[in-house]
Amino acid sequence: MKIKYRISKDKRCKEINDFIQKEFPHLLKERKPDLILVSGGDGAILHAIQEYNHLKVPFFGYGTGNLNFLMNELDLNKLKKLILNTESDRVNLKTLESTKISVKIQKAKNNKKINVGQAVNEVVLGSKLMGYHSFLISSDDGSFNNFEIKGSGICVSTDMGSTGYNFNLGGAVLPLGSNMWSLIGIVCNRYLEDILTTSKIVVENTSKRPGLSVFLDGVKQKYTISRGDKIIIQKGDVVKLAFYDQKEFFKKRIDISSRYRKG
């Protein structure tokens, strides 16, 4: 198996950067990898996926960040052995899959569809915390049929991203690979906290107020959304994460969920 190491500019990754450059310099030049090795925190995995997911190979995260929900935590000696065994096909890493969220805007004026992009973690519709908008939500799985809601915004999260902004909003932590999304309202007039299968969701902007925006993984997209425009949310590309110890990964996600139950 061929491995590519994505070198990081994060100061916390200096030790592993130096380690790779000394022990495995060929990983820096690999152009046809079967695995992408990433160091840092969960944000590093996010950026690596945005950069290399077109290769359709798994991502293995080496955690040097603060939380490392999606990363593997092992010392450099174990990493060295793992790289050698992986390159010689003497070990099979466990992989889990998540589905990106594909986003398009259908303009009310001419029905033209604009491809906004794909989110690894979440899609947020809104403007600012005290912003106020109105929406109609429909979904192919029948969970919503012109469901009207008003508030600051809406967040749709993937299973991978459910430990991030979605969790901070009070959303559920979804099992990775569950083929589910979390849909939650942000300061809304009606209760909205649902778990859906990864089906098509259409959100119509019914607000007279300007300023509604689409955010993909926290980055504001530069598209003007007018009244009557529809934001079409569908399944995107598949993302694969590789793990050295899958049980430890599941334990971390269970521990996150358990925060709700701790006194």
C-alpha positions as CSV (number, residue, x, y, z in Angstrom):
1,M,0.0,0.0,0.0
2,K,1.3,3.4,-1.0
3,I,1.0,6.3,1.6
4,K,1.2,10.0,1.1
5,Y,1.9,12.3,4.1
6,R,0.3,15.7,4.0
7,I,2.9,17.9,5.7
8,S,1.4,20.4,8.2
9,K,2.3,24.0,9.0
10,D,0.9,23.6,12.5
11,K,3.6,24.0,15.1
12,R,2.2,21.1,17.0
13,C,3.1,18.8,14.1
14,K,6.8,19.7,13.9
15,E,7.9,16.5,15.6
16,I,6.0,14.2,13.2
17,N,7.0,16.4,10.2
18,D,10.7,15.9,11.1
19,F,10.1,12.2,11.8
20,I,8.5,11.7,8.3
21,Q,11.2,13.7,6.6
22,K,13.9,11.6,8.3
23,E,12.4,8.1,8.3
24,F,10.0,8.1,5.3
25,P,10.8,11.0,2.9
26,H,9.2,9.2,0.0
27,L,5.8,9.7,1.6
28,L,6.1,13.4,0.9
29,K,6.4,12.8,-2.9
30,E,3.9,10.0,-3.4
31,R,1.5,10.9,-6.2
32,K,-0.7,7.8,-6.4
33,P,-1.4,6.9,-2.8
34,D,-3.7,4.3,-1.4
35,L,-3.8,6.2,2.0
36,I,-3.4,9.8,3.1
37,L,-1.6,10.3,6.4
38,V,-2.6,13.6,8.1
39,S,-1.2,15.1,11.3
40,G,-2.9,17.7,13.5
41,G,-6.4,18.0,14.9
42,D,-9.8,17.3,13.4
43,G,-9.5,20.5,11.3
44,A,-6.5,19.0,9.6
45,I,-8.5,16.0,8.5
46,L,-11.2,18.4,7.2
47,H,-8.7,20.3,5.1
48,A,-7.0,17.2,3.8
49,I,-10.4,15.7,2.7
50,Q,-11.2,18.9,0.8
51,E,-7.8,18.7,-0.9
52,Y,-7.5,15.0,-1.6
53,N,-10.9,13.3,-1.5
54,H,-11.0,13.1,-5.3
55,L,-8.5,10.3,-5.0
56,K,-11.1,8.2,-3.2
57,V,-8.7,6.8,-0.7
58,P,-9.0,6.6,3.1
59,F,-7.5,9.2,5.5
60,F,-5.5,8.3,8.5
61,G,-5.2,11.0,11.1
62,Y,-2.3,11.2,13.6
63,G,-3.6,13.3,16.5
64,T,-1.6,16.3,17.8
65,G,-4.5,18.6,18.4
66,N,-6.6,19.3,21.5
67,L,-9.6,17.1,21.0
68,N,-8.7,14.6,18.2
69,F,-12.2,13.1,17.9
70,L,-11.4,11.9,14.4
71,M,-7.7,11.2,14.9
72,N,-5.6,8.2,16.0
73,E,-3.5,8.7,19.1
74,L,-0.3,6.7,19.2
75,D,3.4,7.4,19.7
76,L,5.9,7.7,16.9
77,N,7.4,4.2,17.5
78,K,4.0,2.7,16.9
79,L,3.5,4.9,13.9
80,K,6.8,3.8,12.4
81,K,5.8,0.2,12.8
82,L,2.4,0.8,11.4
83,I,3.7,2.6,8.3
84,L,6.2,-0.3,7.6
85,N,3.4,-2.9,8.1
86,T,0.9,-0.9,6.0
87,E,3.4,-0.4,3.1
88,S,4.1,-4.1,3.1
89,D,0.4,-5.1,3.4
90,R,0.9,-6.8,6.7
91,V,-1.8,-4.9,8.4
92,N,-5.4,-4.0,7.4
93,L,-6.6,-0.7,8.9
94,K,-10.2,-0.5,9.8
95,T,-12.2,2.1,7.8
96,L,-15.5,3.9,8.4
97,E,-17.4,5.9,5.8
98,S,-19.3,9.2,6.0
99,T,-21.2,11.0,3.3
100,K,-20.6,14.6,2.4
101,I,-23.5,17.1,2.0
102,S,-23.9,18.4,-1.5
103,V,-25.5,21.9,-1.8
104,K,-27.2,23.7,-4.7
105,I,-29.3,26.8,-4.9
106,Q,-32.3,26.9,-7.2
107,K,-33.1,30.5,-8.0
108,A,-36.8,31.5,-7.9
109,K,-36.3,34.1,-10.7
110,N,-35.3,31.6,-13.4
111,N,-35.1,28.2,-11.8
112,K,-31.4,28.1,-12.5
113,K,-29.5,25.8,-10.2
114,I,-26.1,26.9,-8.8
115,N,-23.7,24.3,-7.5
116,V,-22.4,25.7,-4.1
117,G,-20.2,22.8,-3.1
118,Q,-19.9,20.0,-0.6
119,A,-19.6,20.0,3.2
120,V,-17.7,17.4,5.2
121,N,-19.1,18.5,8.6
122,E,-22.2,20.7,8.2
123,V,-24.2,23.1,6.2
124,V,-25.6,26.2,8.0
125,L,-28.2,28.5,6.7
126,G,-28.3,31.9,8.5
127,S,-26.6,35.2,8.9
128,K,-25.8,36.1,12.5
129,L,-26.9,35.0,15.9
130,M,-29.6,37.7,16.2
131,G,-30.6,37.4,12.5
132,Y,-34.2,36.4,11.8
133,H,-35.3,34.4,8.8
134,S,-38.1,32.1,7.8
135,F,-38.0,28.8,6.0
136,L,-40.1,26.0,4.5
137,I,-38.5,22.5,4.9
138,S,-39.4,19.4,2.9
139,S,-37.6,16.1,2.6
140,D,-37.8,13.1,0.4
141,D,-38.0,10.7,3.3
142,G,-41.3,12.3,4.4
143,S,-40.0,13.7,7.7
144,F,-40.9,17.2,6.5
145,N,-43.5,18.6,4.2
146,N,-43.4,22.4,3.9
147,F,-42.6,22.6,7.6
148,E,-42.5,26.3,8.4
149,I,-39.9,27.6,10.9
150,K,-38.6,31.1,11.8
151,G,-35.3,31.9,13.6
152,S,-31.6,32.6,13.3
153,G,-30.9,29.6,11.1
154,I,-30.7,25.9,10.4
155,C,-27.8,23.4,10.7
156,V,-27.6,20.1,8.8
157,S,-24.7,18.0,10.0
158,T,-23.2,14.8,8.7
159,D,-22.4,11.9,11.1
160,M,-18.7,12.9,10.9
161,G,-19.5,16.5,11.8
162,S,-22.0,15.8,14.5
163,T,-19.3,16.1,17.2
164,G,-18.7,19.8,16.1
165,Y,-21.0,22.7,15.7
166,N,-24.0,20.4,15.8
167,F,-23.0,19.1,19.2
168,N,-22.5,22.6,20.5
169,L,-26.1,23.4,19.4
170,G,-27.4,20.5,21.4
171,G,-27.6,18.0,18.5
172,A,-27.1,14.3,18.9
173,V,-23.7,12.7,18.2
174,L,-24.3,10.3,15.3
175,P,-22.5,7.0,14.9
176,L,-20.0,7.3,12.1
177,G,-21.1,5.3,9.1
178,S,-24.8,5.4,10.2
179,N,-25.9,7.0,6.9
180,M,-27.8,9.7,8.9
181,W,-27.8,13.5,9.2
182,S,-28.7,15.7,12.1
183,L,-31.1,18.6,11.4
184,I,-31.3,21.3,14.2
185,G,-32.7,24.8,14.5
186,I,-30.6,27.8,15.7
187,V,-32.7,30.0,18.0
188,C,-36.0,29.1,16.4
189,N,-39.6,29.6,17.2
190,R,-40.4,25.9,16.8
191,Y,-38.7,22.7,18.0
192,L,-36.4,21.4,15.4
193,E,-34.0,18.6,16.4
194,D,-34.3,15.7,14.1
195,I,-32.2,12.8,12.9
196,L,-32.8,11.9,9.2
197,T,-31.6,9.4,6.7
198,T,-29.3,10.9,4.1
199,S,-32.0,11.9,1.7
200,K,-32.8,15.0,-0.3
201,I,-33.8,18.0,1.8
202,V,-35.2,21.2,0.3
203,V,-35.2,24.5,2.3
204,E,-37.1,27.4,0.8
205,N,-36.2,30.9,1.9
206,T,-39.5,32.6,2.6
207,S,-38.0,35.6,4.5
208,K,-38.5,39.2,3.4
209,R,-35.3,40.1,5.1
210,P,-32.0,40.1,3.2
211,G,-28.7,38.7,4.3
212,L,-29.4,34.9,4.3
213,S,-26.2,33.0,3.6
214,V,-25.0,29.4,3.2
215,F,-22.0,28.2,5.2
216,L,-20.1,25.0,4.3
217,D,-17.9,23.8,7.2
218,G,-18.0,27.2,8.7
219,V,-17.0,29.1,5.5
220,K,-19.5,31.6,4.1
221,Q,-20.3,31.0,0.4
222,K,-20.5,34.1,-1.7
223,Y,-24.0,33.6,-3.2
224,T,-27.0,36.0,-2.7
225,I,-30.0,34.1,-1.6
226,S,-33.3,35.9,-2.4
227,R,-36.8,35.2,-1.2
228,G,-38.2,32.1,-2.9
229,D,-34.8,30.6,-3.6
230,K,-34.5,27.0,-2.6
231,I,-31.4,25.4,-1.0
232,I,-31.2,21.8,-2.2
233,I,-29.3,19.5,0.2
234,Q,-28.4,16.0,-1.1
235,K,-25.9,13.2,-0.6
236,G,-22.4,14.0,-1.8
237,D,-19.2,12.1,-2.1
238,V,-18.2,9.3,0.3
239,V,-15.3,10.0,2.8
240,K,-13.3,7.2,4.3
241,L,-11.5,7.4,7.6
242,A,-8.9,4.8,8.7
243,F,-8.2,3.7,12.3
244,Y,-5.5,2.0,14.2
245,D,-7.8,1.2,17.1
246,Q,-11.4,1.4,16.1
247,K,-12.6,0.5,19.6
248,E,-10.8,3.6,21.0
249,F,-12.5,5.8,18.4
250,F,-15.9,4.5,19.3
251,K,-15.2,5.0,23.0
252,K,-14.3,8.7,22.5
253,R,-17.6,9.3,20.7
254,I,-19.5,7.5,23.5
255,D,-17.7,9.7,26.0
256,I,-18.8,12.8,24.1
257,S,-22.4,11.7,24.2
258,S,-22.2,10.9,27.8
259,R,-21.6,14.6,28.7
260,Y,-25.4,15.0,28.5
261,R,-25.9,12.5,31.3
262,K,-23.1,13.6,33.7
263,G,-24.2,15.6,36.8
